[in-house]
Amino acid sequence: MKIMFYLSSCDSCRRIIKELSLPEEVNLQDIKKEPLNSSQLDTLRRLSGSYEALFSKRARLYTQRKLKDKKLSEADYRDLLLEHYSFLKRPVLVLDKDIYIGNSAKTVAAAQEALSR
């Protein structure tokens, strides 16, 4: 599976997609128009090691709901990720068995390296 989960209205996602010059075999899925389904999320969890690794603690809803004051379980993270697209740390690039989560320079550089192989 080669896919990037992103948000088309996110400047960082658009910049990273352009920077990576993704090959045609990488499918793009705008998570606002086509939210993650449970099967996709479970696959991402297997690749990343946890739902928490996929979860954005910078999401507005995270602050609004005061979730930082709560002890969230893996099941809570899963439910929240399925509930609203903004909880996904983005972009998420899957290249077969490798996963790159987020927009840090280190992550983008690692994804670029993987794509150039």
C-alpha positions in Angstrom: 0.0 0.0 0.0 1.3 3.4 -1.0 -0.9 6.2 0.3 -0.7 9.6 1.8 -3.5 10.8 4.2 -3.6 14.6 4.1 -5.8 17.6 4.5 -6.2 19.6 1.3 -6.8 22.8 3.3 -3.6 22.4 5.2 -0.7 24.5 4.0 1.9 22.2 5.5 0.4 19.2 3.8 0.3 20.9 0.4 3.9 22.1 0.9 5.1 18.6 1.8 3.3 16.9 -1.1 5.0 19.4 -3.5 8.3 18.9 -1.8 8.2 15.1 -1.9 7.2 15.0 -5.6 5.2 11.9 -4.9 5.2 9.2 -7.6 1.9 8.4 -9.4 1.6 5.0 -7.5 1.1 6.9 -4.2 -2.6 7.5 -3.7 -3.7 10.7 -2.0 -6.6 10.6 0.4 -8.0 13.9 1.6 -9.2 13.0 5.1 -11.8 15.7 5.2 -13.5 14.5 2.0 -12.8 10.8 2.6 -12.3 10.1 6.3 -10.3 7.2 7.6 -12.2 4.1 8.0 -11.6 1.6 10.8 -9.7 -0.8 8.7 -7.3 1.9 7.4 -6.9 3.2 11.0 -6.1 -0.2 12.3 -3.5 -0.7 9.6 -1.9 2.7 10.5 -1.8 1.6 14.1 0.0 -1.7 13.3 2.6 0.3 11.3 3.0 3.0 13.9 2.8 1.0 17.1 -0.1 2.9 18.7 -3.1 5.1 18.0 -1.5 7.8 20.2 1.4 8.0 17.7 -1.2 9.0 15.1 -3.0 11.5 17.3 -2.5 15.2 17.0 -2.5 16.9 20.4 -2.4 20.3 18.5 -6.0 19.8 17.2 -8.4 22.5 18.2 -10.9 19.9 19.4 -8.2 18.5 21.7 -8.0 21.9 23.4 -11.7 22.7 23.3 -12.7 19.4 24.9 -9.9 19.8 27.5 -8.6 16.3 26.6 -5.1 17.1 27.9 -6.7 17.0 31.4 -7.9 13.4 30.8 -6.1 10.1 30.9 -6.8 8.7 27.4 -6.5 5.0 26.6 -5.6 3.6 23.2 -9.3 2.9 22.7 -10.1 6.5 23.4 -7.5 7.6 20.8 -8.9 5.2 18.3 -12.5 6.5 18.8 -11.4 10.1 18.6 -9.4 9.4 15.4 -12.5 7.8 13.8 -14.8 10.6 15.1 -13.1 13.6 13.5 -10.4 14.0 10.8 -8.6 16.8 12.7 -7.3 14.4 15.3 -5.0 12.7 12.8 -1.4 14.0 12.9 -0.8 14.8 9.3 0.3 14.1 6.8 0.7 10.4 7.1 2.6 8.7 4.3 2.5 4.9 4.0 5.0 3.2 1.8 4.3 -0.5 2.0 5.5 -1.4 5.6 7.0 2.0 6.4 5.1 4.9 7.8 5.9 8.6 8.1 3.7 10.6 10.5 3.6 14.4 10.8 5.3 17.4 9.3 8.6 17.7 11.2 11.7 18.3 9.0 13.2 15.0 10.2 10.1 13.0 9.1 9.8 14.8 5.8 13.6 14.1 5.1 13.1 10.4 6.0 10.1 10.2 3.7 12.1 11.8 0.9 15.0 9.4 1.4 12.6 6.4 1.2 11.0 7.7 -1.9 14.3 8.2 -3.6 15.3 4.5 -3.2 
